[in-house]
Every structure is written in C-alpha cells, then in structure tokens.
Amino acid sequence: MKADIVTIFPDFFRGPLEYGITRRAQEMGLAAIQVHDLREFTHDRHRTVDDRPFGGGEGMVLKPEPLFECLELLGVAPREERLAGRAKQSVVLLSAQGQRFTQKVASELVLLDHIVLVCGRYEGVDERVAECLADRELSIGDYVLSGGEMAAAVIVEAVMRLLPGAVGNEASTQQESFTVDAKVKASDGADSTCGSNGLLDYPHYTRPAEFSGMAVPEALLSGNHEEIRRWRRQRALEKTLRNRPDLLEGASLSEEDKRFLAGIKNNRG
Ligand code: SAM
C-alpha cells in the first residue's frame, strides 16, 4: 500500500512513522509512506500556504492551489473514479467536521492501493478541497486539534497494522476491540467467540500469577478452554456494557450472551 501525507510540518512525522508496526510495514515492503511539505508547492518568496478568509472572521485558511498542485504530482485518479470505486485510492481530508474514523473505516482503507492524507491547519482548509479534491473527510473524534498531523498519524497506524503480515500474529488483530466478524482460533486453542465481534476486548493478564496480593483470575489458570472462553466472553460483555453500551446494539450476540447481559441488568435492579 502507498500512503502519502501532505502537511506544512513534515518533521512531525519523524517519530510516528519510525516506530513499531508502521516502521515494520515499511521495512517489509508492505507499505511505502511518504511525507510531502505543502510549502514545496508554493511559488512565492514567502512560500505562502494560507490566507485570510473571505467574509471576514478569525484566523487563516489553507489555500487551495498548493494542495491541488501537490495532488496532481502524486498522480491520484480523478475524484469521480475514486468515488465510484473504480480506482482503489482515497484522498482523505482530515477535519473535525469529517465522518468519524473507526475500525470499520480502517478496514475499508486497508483494501486500497493508495491513500493520501491531507492535514489541515489554522481555521481549516479552503472548502474547495473537500468539495472537489478529497473524496472523504475524516475526524478522529469529537474534539478540535490544532492540525491534522496527529489525526493522520492515528489513521496510518490503525490502517498499517491491518496489512496482512504487518503484525506478527495476525489472529490478534482479528480479536481486538471493535473488530467485527472475527472467525479465527486463538493460538491457545480457545475459540474466537471469546474475541470481539463488535465488543470491547476481554482483559489480559501475564506472569506473575500473583503480584502484590493481586491474583490472576482462576479461570485463566484452569487450562480448560471452554471455561477460559466463557470467562473472557463474559468479561468482554461486562466491560462493553459498562464503558461502551452503544456497541452492544451492533455486536453479534449469542443467546448465552443475551442471558448473561440480562442477568447483569436484573442484578442492577
Ligand atoms: N475551524 C475548524 C472547526 O471548527 O471544525 C477547526 C480547524 S482545526 C483548528 C485545524 C485542522 O486540524 C483541521 O483543518 C483538521 O485538519 C485538523 N483537525 C482538528 N480536529 C480534528 C479532528 N478531530 N480530526 C481530524 N482532524 C482534525
């Protein structure tokens, strides 16, 4: 997969792209990530990328010309081709006003050959970029950042770890929080139905089995796969109900899961 990031702060990405799975994916040749300095696409002495907003108001706005010129150089297919799915490419404008970036969106993006992430700054980006250049606007959450760089780094990380081969144990990315349709067997033989299927992940423990009076739950030490599966599934259900009850509506729940949740709700009174 090819990923291009367009920013006025290219040095920002020195850290995020040089560690962990993102680095590994590049070293393994699974991904080619390039960062582009938007100022390289300006033609004035001051390398101006922003200007005052028409109609007045606060702050500055990123100008359209350098962005259009940069995208032309990156050789992306026309917007209509991308929107129609005829080109396996996407030009993403990072924006607090965008659609929410989720695991589902990450799993759609990883199927593409080429993504371009355009980082806004100041009050934002000239709207013609959203209307005519980008094919989607994505937000990483309901808060306002000073620029799209953090958001681009988040998206790159979430997408790269879904590339087949990027994570050592691929099964692990199919059983995590938010993953839907996990159909894998865990390495210890426990069935995947303890895994996500739209729920938050179950709790994990490692050695020592007892630490400062805090013991690892008995079920995990039992060696009984069915007991481990049930324990994990129930903890995932409890945690999802407690922290993200909204996810339960979209999760795929068995009759056993539903009875377990009903039991918790009844006990709450
Ligand atoms: N005036 C904009 C608004 O109220 O929606 C906020 C602009 S923000 C200060 C500058 C840039 O940061 C945006 O153009 C966008 O690229 C990025 N940004 C801010 N919050 C973001 C978020 N939640 N997700 C993705 N990008 C964000």
Boltz pocket constraint, residues with backbone or C-beta under 6 A from the ligand:
constraints:
  - pocket:
      binder: B
      contacts: [[A, 93], [A, 94], [A, 95], [A, 96], [A, 97], [A, 118], [A, 119], [A, 120], [A, 121], [A, 122], [A, 123], [A, 124], [A, 125], [A, 138], [A, 139], [A, 140], [A, 141], [A, 142], [A, 143], [A, 144], [A, 145], [A, 146], [A, 147], [A, 148], [A, 149], [A, 151]]
      max_distance: 6.0
